Amino acid sequence: MTFIITSTCLDLKDMSCVEECPVDCIYEGGRKLYIQPKECIDCGACEPVCPVDAIYPDRQLPAENAEDKEDNKAFFEIVLPGRDAPLGSPGGSMRVGNTEADTPRIAALPPNPDVE
């Protein structure tokens, strides 16, 4: 099991979850955050601090967010815009910093109306 950050996080990127993560497995995309499933230790520290309830254990992901599970995985497996290779499992988001890129699905979504 791992945790998934849903598209509810789109354009918000509060970063509280990043601060709570003891293994630095939450990576910053251009418009949202993503959890590296191979690096996540399933501690759940990120879930309660999310101000928009965007984080779920993968087995408890609401049906309306099913696409987010595959999208989260794709963020690490496909070549993102501006990169030469997939991100993979680099061993910590601090090493990578903001990728300033998202999966094609996230990049194509309209702006989040809840963000000023």
C-alpha positions as CSV (number, residue, x, y, z in Angstrom):
1,M,0.0,0.0,0.0
2,T,1.1,3.6,-0.6
3,F,-0.6,6.9,-0.4
4,I,-2.0,8.9,-3.4
5,I,-2.3,12.7,-3.7
6,T,-5.4,13.3,-5.8
7,S,-6.1,16.1,-8.2
8,T,-7.8,18.0,-5.4
9,C,-4.3,19.3,-4.8
10,L,-4.3,20.9,-8.3
11,D,-2.8,24.4,-8.2
12,L,-2.7,24.4,-4.4
13,K,0.6,22.7,-3.3
14,D,0.2,23.6,0.3
15,M,3.4,21.6,1.1
16,S,2.3,20.7,4.7
17,C,2.5,17.0,3.6
18,V,6.1,17.5,2.4
19,E,7.1,18.9,5.8
20,E,5.6,15.9,7.6
21,C,7.0,13.2,5.4
22,P,9.8,11.4,7.2
23,V,11.3,9.8,4.1
24,D,11.1,12.8,1.6
25,C,9.0,10.8,-0.9
26,I,6.6,13.6,-1.9
27,Y,7.7,15.3,-5.2
28,E,6.7,18.7,-6.5
29,G,5.3,18.9,-10.0
30,G,4.3,22.1,-11.8
31,R,0.7,22.1,-10.6
32,K,0.4,19.4,-7.9
33,L,2.4,17.0,-5.6
34,Y,3.1,13.3,-6.2
35,I,4.1,10.5,-3.9
36,Q,6.8,8.1,-5.1
37,P,5.2,4.7,-4.3
38,K,8.5,2.9,-4.0
39,E,9.8,5.4,-1.5
40,C,6.7,5.7,0.6
41,I,6.8,3.8,3.9
42,D,3.0,4.0,4.4
43,C,3.3,5.9,7.7
44,G,0.4,8.1,6.9
45,A,2.0,11.2,8.4
46,C,1.0,13.2,5.3
47,E,-2.7,12.4,5.3
48,P,-4.0,14.4,8.3
49,V,-2.0,17.5,7.6
50,C,-3.4,18.0,4.1
51,P,-5.7,21.1,4.3
52,V,-7.8,20.0,1.3
53,D,-8.1,16.2,2.1
54,A,-6.3,15.3,-1.1
55,I,-4.3,12.4,0.3
56,Y,-5.6,8.8,0.6
57,P,-4.3,5.3,1.1
58,D,-4.4,3.7,-2.4
59,R,-6.8,1.1,-1.3
60,Q,-9.2,3.7,0.1
61,L,-9.1,6.0,-2.9
62,P,-12.6,7.3,-3.8
63,A,-13.9,6.0,-7.1
64,E,-14.0,9.5,-8.6
65,N,-10.2,9.8,-8.0
66,A,-9.3,6.4,-9.6
67,E,-7.4,8.1,-12.4
68,D,-5.1,9.8,-9.9
69,K,-3.6,6.5,-8.8
70,E,-2.3,5.7,-12.4
71,D,-1.4,9.4,-12.9
72,N,0.7,9.4,-9.7
73,K,2.6,6.3,-10.9
74,A,3.0,7.8,-14.4
75,F,4.7,10.9,-12.9
76,F,7.7,8.7,-12.0
77,E,7.6,6.4,-15.1
78,I,7.1,8.6,-18.1
79,V,9.5,11.2,-19.5
80,L,8.0,14.5,-18.3
81,P,8.3,17.7,-20.3
82,G,11.7,19.3,-20.0
83,R,13.4,16.1,-18.8
84,D,15.5,13.5,-20.7
85,A,14.5,10.4,-18.7
86,P,11.8,9.3,-16.3
87,L,12.2,10.5,-12.8
88,G,12.1,7.0,-11.4
89,S,13.0,6.6,-7.7
90,P,15.7,9.2,-7.1
91,G,15.8,8.7,-3.3
92,G,14.3,11.9,-2.1
93,S,12.5,15.0,-3.4
94,M,15.1,17.3,-1.9
95,R,17.6,16.0,-4.4
96,V,15.2,16.8,-7.3
97,G,13.5,20.0,-6.2
98,N,10.5,21.2,-8.2
99,T,10.2,19.4,-11.5
100,E,8.1,22.2,-12.9
101,A,6.3,19.5,-15.0
102,D,3.3,17.3,-14.6
103,T,1.8,14.3,-16.3
104,P,-0.1,15.1,-19.5
105,R,-3.5,14.5,-17.8
106,I,-2.7,17.0,-15.0
107,A,-1.2,19.6,-17.3
108,A,-4.4,19.5,-19.5
109,L,-6.8,20.1,-16.6
110,P,-8.3,23.6,-16.3
111,P,-7.2,25.8,-13.5
112,N,-8.5,25.0,-10.1
113,P,-11.4,27.5,-9.4
114,D,-10.7,27.4,-5.7
115,V,-7.3,29.0,-6.1
116,E,-6.9,32.7,-6.5
